[in-house]
Amino acid sequence: MLPKIIILAVLAVILASLFSALALMFRKDGEKNRMVQALTVRVALSIGLFLMLLAGFYFGIIPQRGLK
């Protein structure tokens, strides 16, 4: 149950970062540095989530389901 909560929380932060960058993109203030930082955070979180999922499968924390 805990891995599902962590995965959903990271996905929520990824989406928040994405929409933050979208909002900054439409501003006229010239906040391009903050937009790039928000997108960098999103990419880093996505890579981190992917690596966390791989580690979870490898160590058996997340059970593998599918065809046997």
C-alpha positions as CSV (number, residue, x, y, z in Angstrom):
1,M,0.0,0.0,0.0
2,L,2.8,2.4,0.8
3,P,4.5,2.1,-2.6
4,K,1.2,3.0,-4.3
5,I,0.9,6.1,-2.1
6,I,4.5,7.2,-2.9
7,I,4.0,6.6,-6.6
8,L,0.8,8.6,-6.7
9,A,2.4,11.4,-4.6
10,V,5.4,11.7,-7.0
11,L,3.0,11.7,-10.0
12,A,1.0,14.5,-8.4
13,V,4.2,16.5,-7.9
14,I,5.2,15.8,-11.5
15,L,1.9,17.1,-12.7
16,A,2.1,20.2,-10.5
17,S,5.5,21.0,-11.9
18,L,4.2,20.6,-15.4
19,F,1.3,22.9,-14.9
20,S,3.5,25.4,-13.1
21,A,5.8,25.5,-16.1
22,L,2.7,26.0,-18.3
23,A,1.5,28.9,-16.2
24,L,4.9,30.5,-16.3
25,M,5.1,30.1,-20.1
26,F,2.0,32.3,-20.6
27,R,3.3,35.1,-18.3
28,K,4.7,38.2,-20.0
29,D,7.2,38.9,-17.2
30,G,10.0,37.0,-18.8
31,E,10.1,34.3,-16.2
32,K,11.8,31.9,-18.6
33,N,14.4,30.8,-15.9
34,R,11.7,29.7,-13.5
35,M,9.9,27.8,-16.4
36,V,13.1,26.0,-17.2
37,Q,13.6,25.1,-13.5
38,A,10.1,23.8,-13.3
39,L,10.6,21.6,-16.4
40,T,14.0,20.4,-15.0
41,V,12.3,19.4,-11.8
42,R,9.7,17.5,-13.7
43,V,12.2,15.6,-15.8
44,A,14.3,14.8,-12.7
45,L,11.2,13.5,-10.8
46,S,10.2,11.4,-13.8
47,I,13.6,9.8,-14.1
48,G,13.6,9.3,-10.3
49,L,10.2,7.6,-10.4
50,F,11.3,5.4,-13.3
51,L,14.4,4.3,-11.4
52,M,12.3,3.8,-8.2
53,L,9.9,1.5,-10.1
54,L,12.8,-0.5,-11.6
55,A,14.3,-0.9,-8.1
56,G,10.9,-1.9,-6.7
57,F,10.5,-4.6,-9.3
58,Y,14.1,-5.8,-8.8
59,F,13.9,-6.1,-5.0
60,G,10.4,-7.5,-5.0
61,I,8.7,-4.6,-3.3
62,I,6.3,-4.3,-6.3
63,P,5.1,-7.7,-7.4
64,Q,5.3,-8.6,-11.1
65,R,1.9,-9.5,-12.6
66,G,1.1,-10.7,-16.1
67,L,1.4,-13.8,-18.2
68,K,3.1,-16.8,-16.7
